[in-house]
């Protein structure tokens, strides 16, 4: 039986961080989409993913040690990694057009 969600809020500048399996980076950062609160008082961050023609929300992977971290807690090197790994691809949504800056 799944827990009932009672509240959802945007997760601005939050990431889920895990030790990376890649040799090039020490950590893996995934941008959170929303925070959810459950009727039992617990909370969780949810990640978005693109599958075919739809988007889905899911819990972070259960394997390994992972934690939530806010942008303001990252040092400049970690911020660069989080930006590169946490990008939302422009091709994910057919109506999205990235502006030139």
C-alpha positions, 0 to 999 in steps of 0.5 A: 500500500502506498502512502497518501500525498497531502502536499506538493511543492516546487523544489527550487535549486535542490539536487539529489546527490550520490557517490558517482560510479564514473571516474571523472566526477566524485558525485552524481547530481540529479535535479529534484522537481518537487517535494512531497509530504505524506499523511504520516508526516514524512517527506521526499524529493521526487525526480522527473524523467522523460519516457517516450511522450510523457514525463514521470515523477519518481523517488531517487534510487534506493541503492547506495548512500544519497542525500538532498543538497541545496545549491547554496550548500555547493562549492563552485566545483560542485555547482559546475558539476550539478549544472552539467549533470542536472540540465534539463535537455531542450529536446525533452519537450517538443514545445521548448525553445531555448533562448539565445543569451 
